[in-house]
Amino acid sequence: MPTQISREKHDRMANAIRVLAMDAVEKAKSGHPGLPMGAADIATVLFTRYLKFDPVDPHWPDRDRFVLSAGHGSMLIYALLHLTGYESVSLDDIKAFRQLNSKTPGHPENFMTLGIETTTGPLGQGIGNGVGMALAERILAGEFGSDIVDHHTYVLCSDGDLMEGISQESIAIAGHLKLSKLILLYDDNGISIDGATSLSDSVDQVARFKSANWNAVRIDGHDPEAIAKAIEDAQKSDKPSLIACKTTIGFGSPNKAGKSSAHGSPLGAEEIAATRKALNWDLPAFEVPTDIVDAWRMAGLRSRHAHTEWEKRLKALDQQKRSEFDRRVHSGPPPEFANAIQKLKTRLFDAPQEVATRKSSELVLDAIADVVPELISGSADLTPSNNTKVKAFNEISPGNYKGRYVHWGIREHGMASAMNGMALHGGVIPVGGTFLVFSDYCRPSVRLASLMGIRSIFVFTHDSIGVGEDGPTHQPVEHLAALRAIPHLMVFRPADTIETAESWELAIKHNDRPSVLALTRQNLPQVRLEDTGKNLVARGAYELRPADGKAEVSIFASGSEVSLAVEAKAVLDKAGIPTRVVSVPCMDLFDEQSEDYRQEVIGTAKVRIGVEAAIRQSWDEIIGRHGTFIGMKGFGASGPAKEVYEHFGITTDAIVQAAKSRLGR
């Protein structure tokens, strides 16, 4: 049963959050005091009565997840972590709010502070992450049973979160899939930076959520018993739940409560003094009464027994099942994974295939699906085009979570954000597909995956003007450069099935960073024909075809253009021009190699030519500022792929003529 506390103690515990928040923001001269002060009652009820967590073990797999989607109110979660006894947030850390290298940055960062489930701040992302966490929980519960996996995901969101378009994508898929263990606590304070939300918004959020197949209620967000009842009702629901908690931003501030001035600026010394008086809090800055600290510490110990009982149930599991659970949560792919990749490569070396790399990706997924059961794939309504579904991937559907394939619908951003939530939850490896041109819709989530260092795998097919007849609206030209600009993201553009298999191997092995696989619509010949016994894609770029003698020309290419480079080499060799071809499947990994290796691969040929059916940006570090680039300078055009390539001069003949021209021949 939930722990009951008196209203007087509740108020004092909630006020501890309020004063720590306003004091930290005031000391930093920067921050958002309004939300923590307004949502303190919601958080106090949740953390003291319902949230299952253990500050001694922040990574306990069966803990409830709490996501502060409204990341600007970060002092709320920092105060909660400190008060409930997490070692990661000391009082000194609270005092260092928003300072360089502190554990209490301006917005919550999961890689900076233990107890933070996800990095939030860009509004709406936390809602999407919460959907992914709730889905991962259901998938794992379906496999390992409710004795081992049985927890809720709570998300605290703001008006701004719900205004962002990603929120609609996220709540629609959650309602459709009936993710009943997802509970969204809406801090309904009616205030944004510009002023009252009525300046720009008239949406009835409760009606909106009900239409998306959620339970939704309105309550007084400062009434502890109303909050408690709403949470208990939500826990019993067979749908996800919205609890719209009507609150006053900056609660307790005599002159700024309920106003936009409490949203994103310090209250000021005079107003803080007045607020202390209004809250009957007569202690100096950052001081909390001992009895209130003790009460919060007891709240932090509330789930210790549940944690101990869970560990007993885990130990009682069948040895094989327990080992598999531990591997999923704590380790990498099984040993059989590398063997499966090598078997596929051996088969391809014995019988080369000419297929689109989107089909190559499907071949890889089919080869590894059984040995990497944690792979959960999906697509934003482009399954036949992305080739992300294989026989082993049964479909996940409302109430049925034992499958391995999610139909996300036409919701690229919601899909990408939910994938991040799945990766953060642990135990699953999310894979999601769409066209490369629509990576623009995913980009904020891809960026956050890179910032957090999590293993989300994005399969972006139809990667160039090779899309053909669909024309420039669907032909990505700047997208590779844009994605390569994101730090820590591995962008793979494989040339054939061998490179695709090696890209997949790296994407799965790297559990500390996300990956993009940019794959073709059109068929490509297999250009890797000899088995070196190594994953050559791991070094980002490598010499695919050496020159016969000292090279006069080096051709660098990625993806579908590598075969053009190989053809051009054959023509140049016949003309007496020694030429080498370098495949560049992953610039990001190439940038991380030693300078010696980079120089060896770039070589000393007089002429360097880069070939990619995209814009030049990102190629100059390889071919040099004065190197020749054969690619795109504008948008694409509609027509058969071969004709479009010829129209824009991305051909074998163009490469040959460019080399001869630079050599004066």
Secondary structure, 3 states (H helix, E strand, C coil): CCCCCCHHHHHHHHHHHHHHHHHHHHHHCCCCCHHHHHHHHHHHHHHHHHCCCCCCCCCCCCCCEEEECCHHHHHHHHHHHHHHCCCCCCHHHHHCCCCCCCCCCCCCCCCCCCCCCCCCCCCCHHHHHHHHHHHHHHHHHHHHCCCCCCCCEEEEEEHHHHHCHHHHHHHHHHHHHCCCCEEEEEEECCEECCEEHHHCCCCCHHHHHHHCCCEEEEEECCCHHHHHHHHHHHHCCCCCEEEEEECCCCCCCCCCCCCHHHCCCCCCHHHHHHHHHHCCCCCCCCCCCHHHHHHHHHHHHCCHHHHHHHHHHHHCCCHHHHHHHHHHHHCCCCCHHHHHHHHHHHHHHHCCCCEEHHHHHHHHHHHHCCCCCCEEEEECCCHHHHCCCCCCCCECECCECCCCEEECCCCHHHHHHHHHHHHHHCCCEEEEEEEHHHHHHHHHHHHHHHHHCCCCEEEEECCCHHHHHHCCCCCCCCHHHHHHCCCCCEEECCCCHHHHHHHHHHHHHCCCCCEEEECCCCEECCCCCCCCCCCHHHHCCEEEECCCCCCCEEEEECHHHHHHHHHHHHHHHHCCCCEEEEECCCHHHHHCCCHHHHHHHHCCCCEEEEECCCCCCCCHHHHCCCCEEECCCCCCCCCCHHHHHHHCCCCHHHHHHHHHHHHCC
